[in-house]
Amino acid sequence: MTSLRKLGSSDLEVFPLALGGNVFGWTADRDRSFAVLDAYTAAGGNFVDTADSYSAWVDGNSGGESETVLGQWFAARGNRDDVVLASKVSQHPEYPGLSAANIKAAADASLRRLGTDHIDLYYTHFDKPEVPVEEIVGALDALVKAGKVRHIAASNISAERLAASLEFSDREGLARYVAVQPHYNLVSRDTYEGELRDLAERAGLAAVPYYALAAGFLTGKYRPGTEVDSPRAGGAAKHLETERGRRVLAALDEIAAAHEAPVATVALAWLAARPTVAAPIASARTVEQLPALLGVAELSLTEDELGRLTRASA
């Protein structure tokens, strides 16, 4: 049995890989999404990450498709209480921004789509600096007091705004962020390391990084001269053009071979071992893609291997 990890100062305990819900209702239809969710939970997974805006960027979609699929899955399986459910607010086309009124309306809409009376971890998806932190935190606190949200968190936020939010929560005795969701992986370290990570560490916040596999680059399927059929292929392949990208890939290949493990598993294991990180987020369009992700729960890299990857990615 994989040991769960405590999420910051909260009472939530999560599997060391969060299953990304961005593909549900997009590149994974309802049946395929159900199959992925079934396989993930059967393997001991209990942490699913979505957002109210997934997948509004797709022609014909309006946002909320991922939450709707998840709501249908919870209803079909009767397992809502077995899953730590994370969602986000600020980017839905009909509910943009972080005004107090919008946060309340967007949360209610998410709860309807998800078919549940509470969200375990509710993130501000993208910070809106024009909205005072007092208004944002106050609105989130009201959701917690109403029992609609158990814990609150912030994604895509500056260290300065995060610090101001935490100070306001502490001063007023309101709900306090327990986690951050930064863009963070072996080829994107400065998007989290530094001031933001240092603050998270001091404040006891957990990190739940997105783009954990750099849009697929850190799976190892992108190689010179190969073409990958993926909506994100262009963004992932650009890392091959950098010296760091090639260094990281070489180090991953060596360590993966030593463990007879997929490259993706090694990349996730490095991330899961970083200070403050509770669980990287990765998504799977098919059940066949899941084992490489789930392997992070069992793979322990040595200090030497972690150091080699850290140096390669510097």
C-alpha positions as semicolon CSV with decimal commas, in nm:
position;residue;x (nm);y (nm);z (nm)
1;M;0,000;0,000;0,000
2;T;0,148;0,333;-0,108
3;S;0,180;0,572;0,183
4;L;-0,019;0,893;0,141
5;R;0,136;1,234;0,192
6;K;0,001;1,507;0,415
7;L;-0,096;1,816;0,216
8;G;0,067;2,109;0,394
9;S;-0,104;2,205;0,719
10;S;-0,438;2,056;0,610
11;D;-0,596;1,730;0,720
12;L;-0,588;1,602;0,361
13;E;-0,374;1,300;0,279
14;V;-0,297;1,247;-0,086
15;F;-0,144;0,993;-0,321
16;P;0,200;1,112;-0,443
17;L;0,063;1,166;-0,795
18;A;-0,233;1,393;-0,861
19;L;-0,430;1,289;-1,168
20;G;-0,478;1,587;-1,398
21;G;-0,832;1,638;-1,522
22;N;-0,750;1,874;-1,807
23;V;-0,794;1,595;-2,065
24;F;-1,142;1,487;-1,948
25;G;-1,394;1,606;-2,205
26;W;-1,112;1,708;-2,436
27;T;-0,865;1,444;-2,562
28;A;-1,033;1,179;-2,345
29;D;-1,406;1,131;-2,399
30;R;-1,643;1,020;-2,124
31;D;-1,575;0,646;-2,152
32;R;-1,201;0,687;-2,180
33;S;-1,200;0,931;-1,887
34;F;-1,395;0,682;-1,676
35;A;-1,144;0,408;-1,763
36;V;-0,848;0,626;-1,663
37;L;-1,014;0,731;-1,338
38;D;-1,105;0,371;-1,256
39;A;-0,749;0,252;-1,316
40;Y;-0,597;0,538;-1,116
41;T;-0,815;0,477;-0,812
42;A;-0,774;0,099;-0,839
43;A;-0,399;0,155;-0,806
44;G;-0,450;0,351;-0,484
45;G;-0,475;0,700;-0,632
46;N;-0,704;0,941;-0,449
47;F;-0,613;1,294;-0,570
48;V;-0,783;1,441;-0,878
49;D;-0,715;1,792;-1,005
50;T;-0,951;1,985;-1,232
51;A;-1,068;2,342;-1,296
52;D;-1,394;2,508;-1,393
53;S;-1,239;2,630;-1,720
54;Y;-1,133;2,285;-1,850
55;S;-1,167;2,266;-2,149
56;A;-1,303;2,598;-2,273
57;W;-1,018;2,632;-2,522
58;V;-1,158;2,354;-2,743
59;D;-1,388;2,449;-3,030
60;G;-1,742;2,360;-2,933
61;N;-1,668;2,350;-2,560
62;S;-1,779;2,618;-2,316
63;G;-1,582;2,526;-2,002
64;G;-1,682;2,288;-1,726
65;E;-1,651;1,975;-1,940
66;S;-1,394;1,815;-1,710
67;E;-1,599;1,882;-1,397
68;T;-1,907;1,742;-1,569
69;V;-1,730;1,417;-1,659
70;L;-1,601;1,388;-1,302
71;G;-1,949;1,448;-1,163
72;Q;-2,086;1,171;-1,383
73;W;-1,806;0,938;-1,270
74;F;-1,868;1,011;-0,900
75;A;-2,239;0,942;-0,952
76;A;-2,172;0,616;-1,137
77;R;-1,915;0,488;-0,887
78;G;-2,054;0,625;-0,561
79;N;-1,701;0,703;-0,445
80;R;-1,698;1,080;-0,391
81;D;-1,578;1,048;-0,031
82;D;-1,281;0,835;-0,137
83;V;-1,131;1,108;-0,355
84;V;-0,953;1,431;-0,266
85;L;-1,105;1,663;-0,525
86;A;-0,931;1,984;-0,630
87;S;-1,081;2,247;-0,859
88;K;-1,011;2,610;-0,947
89;V;-1,177;2,945;-1,009
90;S;-1,105;3,254;-1,225
91;Q;-1,081;3,133;-1,585
92;H;-1,426;3,003;-1,680
93;P;-1,561;3,218;-1,968
94;E;-1,888;3,278;-1,781
95;Y;-1,720;3,324;-1,442
96;P;-1,400;3,519;-1,504
97;G;-1,197;3,682;-1,229
98;L;-1,173;3,674;-0,853
99;S;-1,431;3,922;-0,730
100;A;-1,615;3,799;-0,421
101;A;-1,941;3,767;-0,615
102;N;-1,775;3,570;-0,894
103;I;-1,595;3,332;-0,658
104;K;-1,927;3,246;-0,492
105;A;-2,113;3,201;-0,823
106;A;-1,832;3,001;-0,984
107;A;-1,803;2,768;-0,684
108;D;-2,176;2,699;-0,689
109;A;-2,157;2,623;-1,063
110;S;-1,863;2,387;-1,007
111;L;-2,049;2,206;-0,729
112;R;-2,347;2,154;-0,959
113;R;-2,133;2,012;-1,238
114;L;-1,939;1,792;-0,996
115;G;-2,258;1,666;-0,832
116;T;-2,115;1,717;-0,485
117;D;-2,172;1,943;-0,186
118;H;-1,805;2,022;-0,129
119;I;-1,469;2,065;-0,299
120;D;-1,174;1,944;-0,091
121;L;-0,915;2,186;-0,227
122;Y;-1,022;2,505;-0,407
123;Y;-0,759;2,709;-0,591
124;T;-0,756;3,057;-0,730
125;H;-0,648;2,949;-1,080
126;F;-0,469;3,267;-1,188
127;D;-0,424;3,552;-0,945
128;K;-0,588;3,883;-1,038
129;P;-0,367;4,157;-0,889
130;E;-0,638;4,419;-0,947
131;V;-0,855;4,246;-0,682
132;P;-0,745;4,308;-0,321
133;V;-0,630;3,994;-0,140
134;E;-0,874;4,086;0,136
135;E;-1,166;4,043;-0,104
136;I;-1,036;3,713;-0,242
137;V;-0,953;3,556;0,093
138;G;-1,277;3,683;0,243
139;A;-1,480;3,518;-0,032
140;L;-1,289;3,192;-0,002
141;D;-1,331;3,196;0,376
142;A;-1,708;3,232;0,329
143;L;-1,706;2,916;0,115
144;V;-1,517;2,729;0,388
145;K;-1,758;2,851;0,657
146;A;-2,051;2,741;0,439
147;G;-1,901;2,391;0,409
148;K;-1,871;2,417;0,031
149;V;-1,490;2,409;0,039
150;R;-1,267;2,228;0,286
151;H;-0,933;2,396;0,214
152;I;-0,809;2,678;-0,008
153;A;-0,501;2,714;-0,224
154;A;-0,344;2,937;-0,489
155;S;-0,209;2,866;-0,837
156;N;-0,007;3,105;-1,052
157;I;0,051;3,364;-0,780
158;S;0,350;3,584;-0,697
159;A;0,538;3,550;-0,371
160;E;0,435;3,905;-0,282
161;R;0,063;3,840;-0,327
162;L;0,087;3,504;-0,154
163;A;0,259;3,665;0,146
164;A;-0,006;3,937;0,165
165;S;-0,282;3,674;0,150
166;L;-0,130;3,466;0,428
167;E;-0,074;3,773;0,647
168;F;-0,438;3,879;0,604
169;S;-0,566;3,529;0,687
170;D;-0,349;3,511;0,999
171;R;-0,440;3,863;1,113
172;E;-0,815;3,815;1,068
173;G;-0,835;3,448;1,164
174;L;-0,971;3,348;0,824
175;A;-0,916;3,039;0,608
176;R;-0,552;3,017;0,504
177;Y;-0,395;2,877;0,190
178;V;-0,255;2,528;0,248
179;A;-0,102;2,469;-0,097
180;V;0,033;2,633;-0,408
181;Q;0,019;2,501;-0,763
182;P;0,321;2,628;-0,957
183;H;0,453;2,551;-1,304
184;Y;0,752;2,336;-1,205
185;N;0,955;2,054;-1,359
186;L;1,310;1,952;-1,454
187;V;1,324;2,201;-1,742
188;S;1,134;2,479;-1,566
189;R;1,277;2,538;-1,222
190;D;1,284;2,916;-1,193
191;T;0,903;2,919;-1,223
192;Y;0,893;2,801;-0,860
193;E;1,236;2,783;-0,698
194;G;1,346;3,098;-0,522
195;E;1,121;3,346;-0,343
196;L;0,795;3,156;-0,398
197;R;0,927;2,820;-0,284
198;D;1,107;2,975;0,012
199;L;0,781;3,137;0,125
200;A;0,588;2,812;0,080
201;E;0,847;2,631;0,290
202;R;0,839;2,892;0,568
203;A;0,458;2,902;0,570
204;G;0,415;2,523;0,567
205;L;0,243;2,514;0,228
206;A;0,252;2,209;0,003
207;A;0,334;2,240;-0,366
208;V;0,131;2,050;-0,627
209;P;0,319;2,130;-0,950
210;Y;0,153;2,137;-1,291
211;Y;0,330;2,074;-1,622
212;A;0,521;1,815;-1,419
213;L;0,626;1,641;-1,742
214;A;0,679;1,961;-1,944
215;A;0,385;1,894;-2,178
216;G;0,523;1,546;-2,247
217;F;0,890;1,628;-2,307
218;L;0,994;1,454;-1,984
219;T;0,830;1,128;-2,093
220;G;1,126;1,080;-2,328
221;K;0,909;1,036;-2,636
222;Y;1,045;1,353;-2,797
223;R;1,375;1,275;-2,969
224;P;1,568;1,434;-3,256
225;G;1,408;1,335;-3,585
226;T;1,087;1,198;-3,433
227;E;0,737;1,336;-3,471
228;V;0,481;1,295;-3,192
229;D;0,107;1,309;-3,252
230;S;-0,005;1,531;-2,964
231;P;-0,188;1,863;-2,932
232;R;0,109;1,983;-2,724
233;A;0,391;1,847;-2,942
234;G;0,525;2,185;-3,050
235;G;0,569;2,314;-2,697
236;A;0,731;1,995;-2,574
237;A;0,969;1,951;-2,868
238;K;1,124;2,296;-2,820
239;H;1,316;2,164;-2,520
240;L;1,520;1,947;-2,759
241;E;1,668;2,267;-2,896
242;T;1,819;2,367;-2,561
243;E;2,139;2,236;-2,407
244;R;1,960;2,191;-2,074
245;G;1,683;1,989;-2,236
246;R;1,935;1,752;-2,393
247;R;2,134;1,725;-2,067
248;V;1,822;1,642;-1,870
249;L;1,714;1,381;-2,123
250;A;2,056;1,212;-2,113
251;A;2,053;1,198;-1,731
252;L;1,697;1,067;-1,728
253;D;1,786;0,796;-1,980
254;E;2,079;0,672;-1,766
255;I;1,884;0,663;-1,442
256;A;1,575;0,511;-1,604
257;A;1,790;0,233;-1,749
258;A;1,946;0,164;-1,409
259;H;1,601;0,124;-1,253
260;E;1,440;-0,039;-1,557
261;A;1,178;0,233;-1,522
262;P;1,011;0,466;-1,771
263;V;1,174;0,806;-1,820
264;A;0,851;0,976;-1,707
265;T;0,858;0,791;-1,375
266;V;1,210;0,913;-1,304
267;A;1,121;1,274;-1,392
268;L;0,822;1,261;-1,158
269;A;1,027;1,095;-0,882
270;W;1,277;1,384;-0,892
271;L;0,994;1,634;-0,864
272;A;0,819;1,443;-0,585
273;A;1,143;1,450;-0,385
274;R;1,186;1,829;-0,408
275;P;1,132;2,046;-0,098
276;T;0,763;2,128;-0,032
277;V;0,630;1,906;-0,315
278;A;0,345;1,680;-0,204
279;A;0,232;1,545;-0,539
280;P;0,311;1,638;-0,899
281;I;0,015;1,658;-1,137
282;A;0,017;1,452;-1,455
283;S;-0,266;1,356;-1,688
284;A;-0,332;1,046;-1,894
285;R;-0,552;1,027;-2,205
286;T;-0,549;0,648;-2,196
287;V;-0,513;0,372;-1,940
288;E;-0,191;0,267;-2,116
289;Q;-0,028;0,597;-2,019
290;L;-0,100;0,551;-1,648
291;P;0,164;0,299;-1,529
292;A;0,453;0,535;-1,601
293;L;0,281;0,801;-1,390
294;L;0,174;0,574;-1,106
295;G;0,528;0,438;-1,080
296;V;0,633;0,753;-0,894
297;A;0,468;0,608;-0,584
298;E;0,713;0,317;-0,579
299;L;1,036;0,461;-0,721
300;S;1,292;0,603;-0,476
301;L;1,593;0,766;-0,636
302;T;1,926;0,771;-0,455
303;E;2,079;1,099;-0,336
304;D;2,337;1,061;-0,612
305;E;2,067;1,019;-0,878
306;L;1,868;1,314;-0,747
307;G;2,185;1,522;-0,750
308;R;2,267;1,424;-1,108
309;L;1,925;1,534;-1,225
310;T;1,944;1,856;-1,025
311;R;2,281;1,941;-1,180
312;A;2,168;1,849;-1,531
313;S;1,866;2,074;-1,499
314;A;2,053;2,373;-1,358
